[in-house]
Amino acid sequence: MPADAVEKVEDAAQWGNIAADRLRSLIERIERLEEEKKSLSSDIKDIFAEAKSAGFDVKVMRQLIRIRKQEPAEVEEQETLLDVYRRALGM
């Protein structure tokens, strides 16, 4: 094999190792975060169970959390539409 071809193969192999190391690092970071997310989800589930046992309506709590994430103007628009739809249905 010519010297250039050997050099190209060696360069590709070395670059491949660098890319493999970077890929491995990214995958491991994602895996750690997935574990943290799983743990946090479990903690949230426990808090909802605590709220339910204290007499709170978990479904309503989830709705409140969703609303609190929205912009005030968006919440107002949804509430207005909900009111219009309720009136249209005679509620």
Secondary structure, DSSP 4 states (H G I P E B T S, - for coil): --HHHHHHHHHHHHHHHHHHHHHHHHHHHHHHHHHHHHHHHHHHHHHHHHHHHTT--HHHHHHHHHHHTS-HHHHHHHHHHHHHHHHHTT-
